Amino acid sequence: MPVNPVREFDEKSITQAVIGRLAECQDPRFARLMTSLVTHLHDFVREVQLTESEWFTAIEFLTDVGKACTAKRQEFIRGQRRIDGPGPVLLGGRPGAAARQ
């Protein structure tokens, strides 16, 4: 019977294992962004004690938002249709706008 590799990690070591997979990334900026995203996401999951059911509900929500996207309408950026609230674009006009000012 195959071993489930996820079970080899605890709630802290899994974060470092995921980040470790970025070691081969050729784009340092992308690696930095993904390292921060993974760190924050894992901290969030631990903080709110997210259940597996809640995780799958969130993934379904994000999948539905993705399905609503078209070549002319990017729902993740615009933060309209399903999210119906401010997306990252509203934090400064565009992501990174504050850093450019």
Residue pairs with C-beta under 8 A, 6 or more apart in sequence:
6 14
9 17
11 46
14 42
15 38
15 39
15 42
18 38
18 42
19 35
19 38
19 39
22 31
22 34
22 35
25 31
25 34
44 50
45 55
61 82
64 82
65 75
65 76
65 81
65 82
65 83
66 75
66 76
68 75
68 81
68 82
69 75
69 76
73 81
75 81
75 82
75 83
76 87
77 87
77 88
77 89
78 87
78 89
79 85
79 86
79 87
79 88
79 89
79 90
80 87
88 95
89 95
91 97
91 98
92 98
92 101
